[in-house]
Amino acid sequence: MTLYTRFTQHLHTALDALEASGFLPAGLNRGALTVEPPRDPAHGDLATNAAMVLAKPAGTNPRALAEAISAELGKVDEVTAVEIAGPGFLNLRLAPSAWIEELHAIAAAGADYGRSEQGKGITVNIEYVSANPTGPMHMGHCRGAVVGDALATLLEYSGYKVIREYYVNDAGGQVDTLARSVHLRYREALGETIEIPEGLYPGDYLIPLGQKLAAEFGDRYAAAPEADWLVLFRTRAVADMMDMIRADLALLGIHHDLFSSEAAVLAAGKPEAAEAELRARDLVYDGVLEAPKGKVIEDWEPVTLPLFRSTRFGDDQDRPIRKSDGSWTYFGIDLAYHFQKLQSADELIDIWGADHAGTVKRIKAAVAALTNGTGTFDVKLVQMVKLLRDGEPVKMSKRSGSFVTIADMVEEVGKHAVRFTMLTRKADAQMDFDFAKVVEASKDNPVFYVQYAHARIHSIMRKAQAEGLSASPEHLELLGAEEHALIALAAQFPRIVESAASNREPHRIAFYLGDLAAAFHAFFNLGNDRPDKRIVMTHDAATSSARLFMVSNIGQVIANGLALMAVEAATQM
């Protein structure tokens, strides 16, 4: 049991006692109670809002309730003082035994310290990346890929069952364009001189596929009409591109559980099924689409189309699910796809680029309709990344034709630097990725700074072993205020994980690791000025063994956090 779990139980025990005595009425809703670090460490070690939250429903004064709770919490052995702040906030100061207990908890849990059953019984489908299968993965996909994958790992660590899904957009016009581009490369492989017209894909990555098709089919399709080869070349091209995409994602350590095909969704009649379901509930009707707002289109004419009543669910207008020619709109297909995902998940999370912000409201409306308002659906928008080298914009990749690929990035700086850096900002915040800075060995580089903290701990342990010293929990009472402060920060890890999972924000782990690494480095450097604060002291084996036990467990917490990000916990640098 971790510190915050333990003190939450102490708080509930105190409230139970006040209920038993008649001071509090039974059955009060305690869902909003918190036990957390105070904003100002000078105010104590823990704080709770219990008196502020419960006073009104209990029909009492917050200050009076705070005094009653304070008296009960003061009975806990690990509490040395309870102070009432302002109108009724409670600040607790803890005995050294509380921090010793937490070190034992970290050591006992090991790699599972921070793991919970927060999401037990809940299946979450996370759809991320879902790039068009028209070429290698590039930087426009990288950030969403890392955010989605880290979120999936975070939720699994928090007890959720997670489905990692990639939606293959293999039914639109872009895959026909891909097939035509491949056909040009096929003709090129047969010896023909080609020019790639504007609108087709120019990247060299299509050359190998053209060569494979030439070897397999000879010149059978070189002069054949498009109708003879389009479907074949499209199928082969999509399969080849998906192999390339999987390989690119694997460079980042990313693997999906499920690849769903847009073409398969259409072939299985999923849009028709969704339309029938929604018509039966009067959520799709035949109506006239409003004229586009803000501009005049001379040849615009009112057309009767099947419209989804998205305005019932917060959208600003009803949305067509079919076009005037009877084919499905993007929204109609997306609606059906989400309907399909809901058959196997309790919650849906989509990781989208910020350029899709305009479609969020309508898809949320569709999910709300399909689940009668019971389905949980969240969209995380990810901003683009600006690539720099020493502050200057990065030139594009010749191989890709127009972009820097993930393979380019990983080859130059390594997957761990890429992954960590992508999580050092909120997903919806702008980000600069400077190739020079992410490999810089300085405290200004968060990747290096956190990995170096873990490596430094392993270096300390190796040095101690060479001096005949080892970590031991036998003399933890020798740890002082500086050590307790570091343990207090490490003790926040489980609640940081819980908060990050609840808010679907994996970047919180990176922020926390930066703080913990900084605190550890500061503690280590303290020994440079104060010899009595050094970790390895051959003249004081008892204190050294206690500090070694502490720093080894700090290292465990850092390793656990890095594991959630799929970033290496380096042991030497």
C-alpha positions as CSV (number, residue, x, y, z in Angstrom):
1,M,0.0,0.0,0.0
2,T,1.4,3.4,-1.0
3,L,1.6,6.6,1.0
4,Y,-1.4,8.3,-0.6
5,T,-3.5,5.2,-0.5
6,R,-2.7,4.7,3.1
7,F,-3.5,8.2,4.1
8,T,-6.7,8.2,2.2
9,Q,-7.7,5.3,4.3
10,H,-6.7,7.1,7.4
11,L,-8.9,10.0,6.3
12,H,-11.9,7.7,5.8
13,T,-11.3,6.0,9.1
14,A,-11.4,9.5,10.7
15,L,-14.7,10.3,9.0
16,D,-16.1,7.0,9.9
17,A,-15.4,7.8,13.6
18,L,-17.1,11.2,13.3
19,E,-20.1,9.4,11.7
20,A,-20.2,6.9,14.6
21,S,-20.1,9.7,17.1
22,G,-23.0,11.5,15.5
23,F,-20.8,14.5,14.5
24,L,-21.3,13.7,10.8
25,P,-24.5,12.3,9.2
26,A,-24.0,8.9,7.6
27,G,-23.9,8.5,3.8
28,L,-22.2,11.7,2.8
29,N,-20.7,11.5,-0.7
30,R,-16.9,11.4,-0.3
31,G,-16.1,11.1,-4.0
32,A,-14.6,14.6,-4.2
33,L,-12.2,14.2,-1.3
34,T,-8.5,14.4,-2.0
35,V,-5.3,13.7,-0.2
36,E,-2.4,15.4,-2.1
37,P,0.8,17.4,-1.6
38,P,0.2,21.0,-0.5
39,R,1.0,23.6,-3.1
40,D,3.6,25.1,-0.8
41,P,5.9,22.4,0.8
42,A,6.4,24.7,3.7
43,H,2.8,24.0,4.7
44,G,3.4,20.3,5.4
45,D,3.7,17.0,3.7
46,L,0.0,16.2,2.8
47,A,-3.2,18.2,2.5
48,T,-6.8,17.3,2.3
49,N,-10.0,19.2,1.3
50,A,-12.3,17.0,3.4
51,A,-13.7,19.7,5.7
52,M,-14.3,22.1,2.8
53,V,-16.1,19.4,0.7
54,L,-18.2,17.9,3.4
55,A,-19.1,20.9,5.6
56,K,-22.1,22.1,3.5
57,P,-23.8,18.7,3.0
58,A,-23.1,17.9,6.7
59,G,-24.8,21.2,7.7
60,T,-21.8,22.4,9.7
61,N,-19.0,25.0,9.6
62,P,-15.9,24.0,7.6
63,R,-13.6,25.2,10.3
64,A,-15.5,23.3,13.0
65,L,-15.4,20.1,10.9
66,A,-11.7,20.7,10.2
67,E,-11.0,20.7,13.9
68,A,-12.9,17.5,14.4
69,I,-11.1,15.7,11.6
70,S,-7.8,17.1,12.8
71,A,-8.4,15.5,16.2
72,E,-9.0,12.1,14.6
73,L,-6.1,12.3,12.2
74,G,-3.8,13.4,15.1
75,K,-4.3,9.9,16.5
76,V,-2.4,8.3,13.5
77,D,1.1,7.3,14.5
78,E,2.6,8.6,11.3
79,V,1.2,12.1,11.8
80,T,3.2,14.5,13.9
81,A,0.9,17.6,13.4
82,V,-2.3,18.6,11.7
83,E,-2.7,22.3,10.9
84,I,-5.9,24.1,9.8
85,A,-5.3,26.6,7.0
86,G,-7.8,29.3,5.9
87,P,-11.4,28.4,6.1
88,G,-10.8,24.7,6.7
89,F,-8.0,23.1,4.7
90,L,-6.0,20.5,6.6
91,N,-2.2,20.2,6.3
92,L,-0.5,17.2,7.8
93,R,3.1,16.8,8.8
94,L,4.4,13.3,8.8
95,A,6.9,11.4,11.0
96,P,10.1,9.9,9.5
97,S,8.4,6.5,9.8
98,A,6.0,7.5,7.0
99,W,8.9,7.9,4.5
100,I,10.6,4.8,5.7
101,E,7.4,2.9,5.1
102,E,7.2,4.3,1.6
103,L,10.7,3.2,0.7
104,H,9.7,-0.3,1.8
105,A,6.6,-0.1,-0.4
106,I,8.7,0.9,-3.4
107,A,11.2,-1.9,-2.8
108,A,8.4,-4.5,-2.3
109,A,6.5,-3.5,-5.5
110,G,9.5,-3.0,-7.7
111,A,8.4,-2.6,-11.3
112,D,4.8,-2.6,-10.2
113,Y,5.1,0.5,-8.0
114,G,2.5,2.8,-9.4
115,R,0.5,0.0,-11.1
116,S,-3.2,-0.1,-10.1
117,E,-6.6,-1.5,-10.9
118,Q,-8.1,1.9,-11.6
119,G,-9.5,0.7,-14.9
120,K,-10.4,-2.9,-14.0
121,G,-13.2,-4.2,-16.1
122,I,-13.1,-1.4,-18.6
123,T,-12.0,-1.9,-22.2
124,V,-10.6,1.1,-24.1
125,N,-10.0,1.2,-27.8
126,I,-7.3,3.7,-28.7
127,E,-7.0,4.5,-32.4
128,Y,-3.8,6.3,-33.3
129,V,-1.6,7.0,-36.3
130,S,-4.1,5.8,-39.0
131,A,-2.0,7.5,-41.7
132,N,-3.1,7.0,-45.3
133,P,-1.3,4.0,-46.7
134,T,0.5,6.0,-49.4
135,G,4.1,6.2,-48.2
136,P,6.5,5.9,-45.3
137,M,5.7,7.4,-41.9
138,H,6.8,11.0,-41.5
139,M,7.1,13.6,-38.8
140,G,3.4,14.5,-39.2
141,H,2.6,11.1,-37.9
142,C,5.3,10.7,-35.3
143,R,3.9,12.7,-32.4
144,G,0.4,11.2,-32.5
145,A,2.0,7.7,-32.8
146,V,4.1,8.2,-29.6
147,V,1.2,9.9,-27.7
148,G,-1.2,7.1,-28.6
149,D,1.2,4.4,-27.7
150,A,2.3,5.9,-24.4
151,L,-1.3,6.4,-23.5
152,A,-2.1,2.8,-24.3
153,T,0.8,1.6,-22.0
154,L,-0.3,4.0,-19.3
155,L,-3.9,2.8,-19.3
156,E,-2.7,-0.9,-19.3
157,Y,-0.5,-0.1,-16.3
158,S,-3.6,1.4,-14.6
159,G,-5.7,-1.8,-15.1
160,Y,-7.6,-1.1,-18.3
161,K,-7.8,-3.6,-21.1
162,V,-6.5,-1.7,-24.1
163,I,-7.0,-2.3,-27.8
164,R,-4.4,-0.5,-30.0
165,E,-6.1,0.1,-33.3
166,Y,-4.9,1.4,-36.7
167,Y,-7.6,2.4,-39.2
168,V,-6.4,1.9,-42.7
169,N,-7.9,4.5,-45.1
170,D,-7.8,2.2,-48.1
171,A,-11.0,3.1,-49.9
172,G,-10.6,6.7,-50.9
173,G,-9.3,8.4,-54.0
174,Q,-5.8,8.7,-52.5
175,V,-5.2,4.9,-52.9
176,D,-6.2,5.1,-56.6
177,T,-3.6,7.9,-56.9
178,L,-1.1,5.6,-55.2
179,A,-1.9,2.8,-57.7
180,R,-1.4,5.2,-60.6
181,S,1.9,6.3,-59.1
182,V,3.0,2.7,-58.7
183,H,2.0,2.0,-62.3
184,L,4.5,4.7,-63.4
185,R,7.3,3.1,-61.4
186,Y,6.3,-0.3,-62.9
187,R,6.7,1.1,-66.4
188,E,10.0,2.8,-65.3
189,A,11.3,-0.6,-64.1
190,L,10.5,-2.0,-67.6
191,G,12.8,0.6,-69.1
192,E,10.5,3.4,-69.9
193,T,11.5,6.9,-69.2
194,I,8.8,8.5,-67.1
195,E,7.8,11.9,-65.7
196,I,5.7,12.0,-62.6
197,P,2.9,14.6,-63.1
198,E,1.7,16.8,-60.3
199,G,-0.9,15.1,-58.2
200,L,0.9,11.7,-58.1
201,Y,3.3,10.5,-55.4
202,P,6.9,11.3,-56.4
203,G,8.9,9.6,-53.7
204,D,11.6,7.0,-54.5
205,Y,10.0,4.6,-52.0
206,L,7.7,3.4,-54.8
207,I,10.6,2.3,-57.0
208,P,11.1,-1.1,-55.3
209,L,7.4,-2.0,-55.6
210,G,7.5,-1.0,-59.3
211,Q,10.4,-3.3,-59.8
212,K,8.7,-6.2,-58.0
213,L,5.6,-5.8,-60.2
214,A,7.7,-5.7,-63.3
215,A,9.5,-8.9,-62.3
216,E,6.2,-10.6,-61.6
217,F,4.0,-9.4,-64.5
218,G,6.5,-8.4,-67.2
219,D,5.0,-5.9,-69.6
220,R,1.4,-7.3,-69.3
221,Y,0.0,-4.1,-67.9
222,A,2.4,-1.6,-69.4
223,A,0.1,-0.4,-72.1
224,A,-3.1,-1.9,-70.7
225,P,-6.1,0.3,-69.9
226,E,-6.4,1.4,-66.3
227,A,-9.4,-0.7,-65.7
228,D,-7.3,-3.8,-66.2
229,W,-4.7,-3.0,-63.5
230,L,-6.1,-0.4,-61.1
231,V,-7.6,-2.7,-58.5
232,L,-4.6,-5.1,-58.6
233,F,-2.0,-2.3,-58.3
234,R,-4.0,-0.6,-55.6
235,T,-4.2,-3.8,-53.5
236,R,-0.5,-4.6,-53.9
237,A,0.4,-1.0,-53.2
238,V,-1.6,-0.7,-50.0
239,A,-0.2,-4.0,-48.8
240,D,3.3,-2.9,-49.5
241,M,2.8,0.5,-47.9
242,M,1.3,-1.1,-44.8
243,D,4.4,-3.3,-44.5
244,M,6.5,-0.2,-44.7
245,I,4.4,1.6,-42.1
246,R,4.5,-1.3,-39.7
247,A,8.3,-1.4,-40.1
248,D,8.6,2.4,-39.5
249,L,6.4,2.2,-36.4
250,A,8.5,-0.7,-35.1
251,L,11.5,1.6,-35.2
252,L,9.7,3.6,-32.5
253,G,8.7,0.4,-30.6
254,I,5.1,0.8,-31.7
255,H,2.9,-2.2,-32.5
256,H,-0.9,-2.2,-33.0
257,D,-3.2,-5.0,-31.9
258,L,-5.7,-4.4,-34.7
259,F,-5.6,-3.0,-38.3
260,S,-9.1,-2.2,-39.5
261,S,-9.7,-1.5,-43.2
262,E,-12.0,1.2,-44.5
263,A,-12.6,-0.9,-47.6
264,A,-13.6,-3.8,-45.3
265,V,-16.0,-1.6,-43.4
266,L,-17.7,-0.7,-46.7
267,A,-17.7,-4.2,-48.0
268,A,-19.3,-5.5,-44.8
269,G,-22.2,-3.1,-45.2
270,K,-21.4,-1.3,-41.9
271,P,-22.5,2.1,-43.1
272,E,-25.9,0.7,-44.2
273,A,-26.3,-1.0,-40.8
274,A,-25.5,2.2,-38.9
275,E,-27.9,4.2,-41.1
276,A,-30.7,1.6,-40.5
277,E,-30.0,1.7,-36.7
278,L,-30.2,5.5,-36.6
279,R,-33.2,5.8,-38.9
280,A,-35.1,3.4,-36.7
281,R,-34.5,5.9,-33.8
282,D,-35.3,8.9,-36.0
283,L,-31.7,10.1,-35.8
284,V,-31.3,10.0,-39.6
285,Y,-33.8,11.7,-41.9
286,D,-34.0,12.8,-45.5
287,G,-33.6,16.6,-45.6
288,V,-32.1,19.5,-47.5
289,L,-28.6,20.4,-46.6
290,E,-28.2,24.1,-45.7
291,A,-26.1,26.2,-48.1
292,P,-22.5,26.7,-47.1
293,K,-22.1,29.6,-44.7
294,G,-19.9,32.5,-45.3
295,K,-19.5,32.2,-49.1
296,V,-21.7,32.3,-52.2
297,I,-21.5,29.3,-54.6
298,E,-23.2,30.2,-57.8
299,D,-24.2,26.7,-58.9
300,W,-25.3,25.6,-55.5
301,E,-28.7,23.9,-55.5
302,P,-30.7,22.4,-52.6
303,V,-30.4,18.6,-52.6
304,T,-32.3,16.1,-50.4
305,L,-29.8,13.9,-48.6
306,P,-29.9,11.5,-45.6
307,L,-28.9,13.7,-42.6
308,F,-27.8,12.7,-39.2
309,R,-29.4,14.7,-36.4
310,S,-26.1,15.8,-34.9
311,T,-27.6,19.1,-33.6
312,R,-29.4,17.0,-30.9
313,F,-26.0,16.2,-29.5
314,G,-24.3,19.6,-29.6
315,D,-23.3,20.0,-33.2
316,D,-24.1,23.2,-35.0
317,Q,-25.9,21.6,-37.9
318,D,-27.1,18.2,-39.1
319,R,-24.6,16.3,-41.2
320,P,-25.1,14.3,-44.4
321,I,-24.0,10.7,-44.3
322,R,-24.3,10.2,-48.1
323,K,-23.5,12.4,-51.1
324,S,-25.9,13.4,-53.9
325,D,-24.7,10.4,-56.0
326,G,-25.5,8.0,-53.2
327,S,-21.9,7.3,-52.1
328,W,-21.0,7.7,-48.5
329,T,-19.5,10.8,-47.1
330,Y,-16.3,10.6,-45.0
331,F,-18.6,11.3,-42.0
332,G,-20.9,8.5,-42.9
333,I,-18.1,6.0,-43.1
334,D,-16.5,7.3,-39.9
335,L,-19.8,7.0,-38.1
336,A,-20.0,3.3,-39.2
337,Y,-16.4,2.7,-38.2
338,H,-17.0,4.0,-34.7
339,F,-20.2,2.0,-34.5
340,Q,-18.0,-1.1,-35.3
341,K,-15.5,-0.2,-32.6
342,L,-18.2,0.2,-30.0
343,Q,-19.1,-3.5,-30.3
344,S,-15.9,-4.5,-28.5
345,A,-15.0,-1.5,-26.2
346,D,-16.5,0.5,-23.4
347,E,-14.6,3.6,-24.2
348,L,-13.1,5.0,-27.4
349,I,-10.1,7.3,-27.7
350,D,-9.0,8.8,-31.0
351,I,-5.6,10.5,-31.5
352,W,-6.0,13.0,-34.3
353,G,-3.9,15.7,-35.9
354,A,-5.0,19.3,-35.0
355,D,-6.2,19.7,-38.6
356,H,-9.1,17.4,-37.8
357,A,-10.5,19.7,-35.0
358,G,-13.5,20.6,-37.1
359,T,-14.8,17.0,-37.2
360,V,-14.6,16.3,-33.4
361,K,-18.0,17.6,-32.5
362,R,-19.8,15.6,-35.2
363,I,-18.1,12.3,-34.4
364,K,-18.7,12.8,-30.7
365,A,-22.4,13.4,-31.6
366,A,-22.5,10.2,-33.6
367,V,-21.0,8.1,-30.8
368,A,-23.4,9.7,-28.3
369,A,-26.3,8.8,-30.6
370,L,-25.1,5.2,-31.3
371,T,-24.8,4.5,-27.6
372,N,-27.8,6.4,-26.3
373,G,-25.5,8.7,-24.6
374,T,-23.8,6.0,-22.6
375,G,-20.6,5.6,-24.7
376,T,-17.4,7.4,-23.6
377,F,-15.5,8.9,-26.5
378,D,-12.6,11.2,-26.3
379,V,-10.5,12.8,-29.0
380,K,-6.9,14.0,-28.3
381,L,-5.7,16.6,-30.8
382,V,-2.0,16.6,-31.5
383,Q,-0.3,19.7,-32.8
384,M,2.3,19.5,-35.6
385,V,6.0,19.4,-34.8
386,K,8.4,22.0,-36.2
387,L,11.8,20.3,-37.1
388,L,14.9,22.3,-36.5
389,R,18.7,21.8,-36.5
390,D,20.5,24.3,-34.3
391,G,17.5,26.5,-34.6
392,E,17.2,26.4,-38.4
393,P,14.4,24.6,-40.3
394,V,15.3,21.1,-41.4
395,K,15.5,20.3,-45.1
396,M,13.1,17.7,-46.5
397,S,14.0,14.1,-47.3
398,K,14.9,13.2,-50.9
399,R,13.8,9.7,-50.5
400,S,10.3,10.6,-49.4
401,G,9.9,13.5,-51.9
402,S,8.5,16.0,-49.5
403,F,9.0,15.1,-45.8
404,V,11.3,13.9,-43.1
405,T,10.6,10.3,-42.3
406,I,10.4,8.6,-38.9
407,A,13.2,6.3,-40.1
408,D,15.4,9.4,-40.8
409,M,14.7,10.7,-37.2
410,V,15.3,7.4,-35.5
411,E,18.5,6.7,-37.4
412,E,19.9,10.1,-36.4
413,V,18.9,10.5,-32.7
414,G,17.5,7.1,-31.6
415,K,14.0,6.0,-30.8
416,H,14.3,6.8,-27.0
417,A,15.2,10.5,-27.7
418,V,12.3,10.7,-30.2
419,R,9.8,9.1,-27.8
420,F,10.7,11.1,-24.7
421,T,10.8,14.4,-26.5
422,M,7.4,13.9,-28.1
423,L,6.0,13.6,-24.5
424,T,7.6,16.8,-23.1
425,R,4.7,19.0,-24.1
426,K,0.9,18.6,-23.9
427,A,-0.3,17.0,-27.1
428,D,-2.3,20.1,-28.1
429,A,0.7,22.4,-27.6
430,Q,3.1,23.5,-30.3
431,M,6.4,21.7,-30.3
432,D,9.9,22.3,-31.7
433,F,12.1,19.3,-32.3
434,D,15.7,20.3,-32.7
435,F,17.9,17.4,-33.8
436,A,20.9,19.0,-32.1
437,K,19.3,19.6,-28.8
438,V,17.6,16.2,-28.3
439,V,21.1,14.6,-28.2
440,E,22.8,17.3,-26.2
441,A,24.3,16.1,-23.0
442,S,23.1,18.9,-20.7
443,K,20.4,19.5,-18.1
444,D,18.6,21.6,-20.7
445,N,17.8,18.3,-22.6
446,P,15.1,16.5,-20.6
447,V,15.8,13.2,-22.3
448,F,19.4,13.2,-21.2
449,Y,18.7,14.7,-17.8
450,V,16.3,11.9,-16.8
451,Q,18.3,9.1,-18.3
452,Y,21.4,10.5,-16.7
453,A,19.8,10.4,-13.3
454,H,19.1,6.7,-13.7
455,A,22.6,6.0,-15.0
456,R,24.1,8.1,-12.2
457,I,22.3,5.9,-9.6
458,H,23.7,2.8,-11.2
459,S,27.2,4.3,-11.2
460,I,26.8,5.1,-7.5
461,M,25.8,1.5,-6.8
462,R,28.8,0.2,-8.8
463,K,31.1,2.5,-6.9
464,A,29.6,1.4,-3.6
465,Q,30.1,-2.2,-4.4
466,A,33.7,-1.6,-5.3
467,E,34.1,0.0,-1.9
468,G,32.5,-3.0,-0.2
469,L,29.2,-1.2,0.6
470,S,25.7,-2.2,-0.3
471,A,22.1,-1.0,0.0
472,S,20.3,-2.1,3.1
473,P,17.0,-1.1,4.8
474,E,18.4,-1.8,8.3
475,H,19.4,1.8,9.2
476,L,16.8,3.9,7.4
477,E,16.2,5.9,10.7
478,L,19.5,7.6,9.8
479,L,18.0,9.4,6.8
480,G,17.4,13.1,7.3
481,A,15.2,15.9,6.0
482,E,16.9,16.1,2.6
483,E,16.4,12.4,2.1
484,H,12.8,12.6,3.3
485,A,12.1,15.4,0.8
486,L,13.4,13.2,-2.1
487,I,11.3,10.2,-0.9
488,A,8.2,12.5,-0.7
489,L,8.6,13.3,-4.3
490,A,9.1,9.7,-5.3
491,A,6.0,8.8,-3.3
492,Q,3.9,11.0,-5.7
493,F,4.5,8.6,-8.6
494,P,1.4,6.4,-8.1
495,R,-0.9,9.4,-7.9
496,I,0.8,11.0,-10.9
497,V,0.1,7.8,-12.8
498,E,-3.5,7.8,-11.7
499,S,-3.9,11.4,-12.7
500,A,-2.3,10.9,-16.0
501,A,-4.5,7.9,-16.8
502,S,-7.7,9.6,-15.6
503,N,-7.0,12.7,-17.8
504,R,-5.5,10.6,-20.7
505,E,-2.4,12.7,-20.6
506,P,0.9,10.7,-20.8
507,H,3.0,13.8,-20.9
508,R,2.4,14.1,-17.1
509,I,4.8,11.2,-16.6
510,A,7.6,13.1,-18.5
511,F,7.0,16.3,-16.5
512,Y,7.1,14.3,-13.2
513,L,10.3,12.4,-14.2
514,G,12.0,15.8,-15.0
515,D,11.1,17.0,-11.5
516,L,12.3,13.8,-9.8
517,A,15.5,13.7,-11.8
518,A,16.2,17.3,-10.9
519,A,15.6,16.6,-7.2
520,F,17.9,13.6,-7.3
521,H,20.7,15.5,-9.1
522,A,20.4,18.3,-6.5
523,F,20.6,15.7,-3.6
524,F,23.7,14.1,-5.2
525,N,25.4,17.5,-5.7
526,L,24.7,18.4,-2.1
527,G,27.5,15.9,-1.2
528,N,29.9,18.1,-3.1
529,D,29.5,20.9,-0.6
530,R,28.7,18.8,2.4
531,P,30.8,15.6,2.8
532,D,28.4,14.3,5.4
533,K,25.7,14.2,2.7
534,R,27.6,12.0,0.3
535,I,26.0,8.8,-0.6
536,V,29.0,6.6,-0.6
537,M,31.0,7.0,2.7
538,T,33.4,4.2,3.6
539,H,33.8,5.6,7.1
540,D,30.0,5.4,7.8
541,A,28.7,2.2,6.4
542,A,25.4,2.4,8.2
543,T,24.4,5.8,6.7
544,S,25.7,4.8,3.3
545,S,23.7,1.6,3.3
546,A,20.5,3.6,4.1
547,R,21.2,6.2,1.4
548,L,22.1,3.5,-1.1
549,F,18.7,1.8,-0.3
550,M,17.0,5.1,-0.9
551,V,18.7,6.0,-4.2
552,S,18.2,2.5,-5.6
553,N,14.5,2.9,-5.0
554,I,14.5,6.4,-6.5
555,G,16.1,4.7,-9.5
556,Q,13.3,2.1,-9.5
557,V,10.7,4.9,-9.7
558,I,12.5,6.6,-12.6
559,A,12.8,3.2,-14.4
560,N,9.0,2.7,-13.9
561,G,8.2,6.0,-15.4
562,L,10.5,5.6,-18.3
563,A,9.0,2.1,-19.0
564,L,5.6,3.8,-19.3
565,M,7.1,5.9,-22.1
566,A,8.9,2.9,-23.6
567,V,12.2,4.8,-23.1
568,E,15.3,3.0,-22.0
569,A,16.4,3.4,-18.4
570,A,20.1,3.8,-19.2
571,T,22.5,2.3,-16.7
572,Q,25.6,4.1,-18.0
573,M,26.1,7.1,-20.3
